[in-house]
């Protein structure tokens, strides 16, 4: 997935819980591995995603520059819930869980 010789990969992603009431925004260099980490919360049971059961990927963006990805993550975290919802709705209007597509 996204492996190009000499290219770095960074992902900003949004997870939600089963009822789609909580959003979590994160950053990683390996989205598939990070999803596995979130879906197996035994080792990090006190984390936000474990407490609120945010295991379902509903949105992600790919970047090749680390600072651009970090800036985007910080930007999204400052947005209102309605603005985040609008962003998700543009690319995933049914809020399908995308975990298996990664």
N, C-alpha and C positions, 0 to 999 in steps of 0.2 A: 504494500500500500504506500503510495507516494514516495517510493524510494528511487531517487535519481542520483546518479553518481555525482558526488561533490555538492549536492544540494542539502541544506538543512531543512527539517520539517518541524513546524511548531503549530499547535492547534489551540484554539480558544473554543470552549464548548459549554453547552448548557444542558444540565440534567434536571429531571423533575421526578417527583414521586408518582406512585400509581394513579392517584386521583388528580394529578397535575395542578396541585395547589401551591407547591413550593418550587422555587427555582434555585439552582446552584450554578455558578459560573466558575470555570476553571481554565487552567493553562497546562499544557503538557507537550512533550516532544514525541510521545508515543500514545496515540489515542486508544488503540486497541488494548494495550497494556493497562492504561489508566482506567478504562471501563471495567476491566477484570478486577482491578484493585477496589474500585467503588462497589462492585457487585459482591465482593467477599469481605465484608466489614469486620470480621472477627478480630483482626489485629488492630483495628482502629475504631473500636466501638463507640468512642466518645466524639468522633468527628461529626461535623455538620451533616454530611451525606448519610452517615450511619444512623444518626438520631432521627433524621427526617425521611429516611428511606428514599433518598434521591439517587436512584440507580439507573434511570432511564434517559438515554440520550435523545434529545429532541432537536438539537441544533449544534452545528459546528462550522468553524472557519479554518482554513489552512493558510499558513504563512511560511515564507522562507527566510524572513528576517526576525530574529528574536525580539528586538526592541519594538518592532511594529506589533507583534503578537502581544507582548506585555502591555503596551499602550492600549491596545484594543480591549484586552481583558479588563483593565482598570476603567476604561470608558464605559463598558457595558455594566460594570458593577455599580456605577454611579447613576445609571438610568432608572427611571421610574418603572414600576411593574408593567404599566400599560405600554410603555415604549418597548420594553423587552418582549411583551406579548406580540406587538406589531411586527417586530423583527422576525420572530419565530413564524408567525402567520404568513409572512411573505414567501418562505421557502418550505414550510411544513404546516400548511393550513389545518390539517387533521390532527396535528400533534402526534403523529405516529412515533413509536419508539424505534429508533434507528440503530440500536445496538448490534443487531445481526447484520446490518449492511456495512459495517466497518471491517 
